[in-house]
Amino acid sequence: MPETSLSQLEPHWMPFTANRAFKRAPRLLVSAAGMHYTAADGRQILDGTAGLWCVNAGHAPEPIVRAIADAAARLDYAPGFQMGHPGSFELAGRLTTILPGDLDRVFFTNSGSEAVDTIAAVIVEPVAGSTGVLVPPRGYLERLRALCDRHGILLIFDEVITGFGRLGAPFAAQALGVVPDMITCAKGITNGAVPMGAVAVRRGIYDAVVETAPGGIELFHGYTYSGHPLATAAGLATLDVYRTDGLFDRAKALTPTWEEAVHSLRGLPHVVDLRNLGLMAAIELEPRAGQPGARAFDLFVDCFNRGALVRAAGETVCLSPPLIIEPGQIDELFGVVRAGLKQLA
Ligand SMILES: Cc1ncc(COP(=O)(O)O)c(C=O)c1O
């Protein structure tokens, strides 16, 4: 970006960003296709994080782009209260074909945050993602399920990150063999192309609210953009791409290669732990004295300068590539991380 236009960056108060440092040395992405972003200076950046854990099918697959464009031209908006449009019903139906157990009722939101609004229950991420890929101990989720059953407590999985193939199955519930009462999801539901979230519930929960209500509106809850036509078009096209390209199975098949690459970093400077499950990984670094998170942030910047996108989260660097990643690109990604680790202060 030209020096003269830096003042143009000031008005935007960026989310989850060190604003002052970013605006002094911006990292701007201007386009994306497949496994790569193009940076403002024209460099190709290998996407090691699926954007923000959401672009599971890779960037801008043609069927998803076309579906969104067609939907925008056909039906730009339809009110979702006391009204509907065919796309949201079709998407809900399609989602139930990949959801676990009897979770076959779906409420649409616009994000993962909205999907966890309203709730008195136990809610966990099956694998904690943005806190550093914390893999659950063996038996932990099974025990949580048993405890919730024993005490009549609803169990909710936040699958905003783990949903849509990240662990080599549609949801972590299937990959880890534990079925919750509700699942919240977002991100990969539209491959990140249009904001959307969803809450899937077991039929008994839906019936308890809807079938027992005296009449009128059963649940006073909803959003202006619930089940938006563009989002549902993107969601349907995304599910098609996942199925046609077999991306969930592909993630499963790539997992051993991924695991080997993650653990090839063992013994490198500052690495204190390496964690992985499915196509997720975290490299935990020894903190720099008095500067929490600084070492992981430096590694993130260094990797970007070397041409790969990774994500700094506290003392860890997290990796979650699109599920279309090729084995050679896994080598390339970890080659960049390895080079970065070797020169890290
Ligand atoms: C596990 C989890 N839940 C919820 C959210 C919030 O999702 P959103 O940013 O779509 O509101 C995130 C975002 O990264 C997440 O990682």
The ligand as an ORCA input file, in Angstrom:
! r2SCAN-3c Opt
* xyz 0 1
  C     -15.618    -21.830     18.922
  C     -16.167    -20.507     18.480
  N     -17.429    -20.169     18.797
  C     -17.965    -18.983     18.407
  C     -17.229    -18.096     17.673
  C     -17.829    -16.788     17.268
  O     -18.193    -16.840     15.938
  P     -18.502    -15.493     15.111
  O     -17.188    -14.766     14.976
  O     -19.061    -15.996     13.820
  O     -19.487    -14.707     15.897
  C     -15.915    -18.403     17.309
  C     -15.118    -17.466     16.504
  O     -13.960    -17.716     16.163
  C     -15.360    -19.634     17.730
  O     -14.096    -19.960     17.429
*
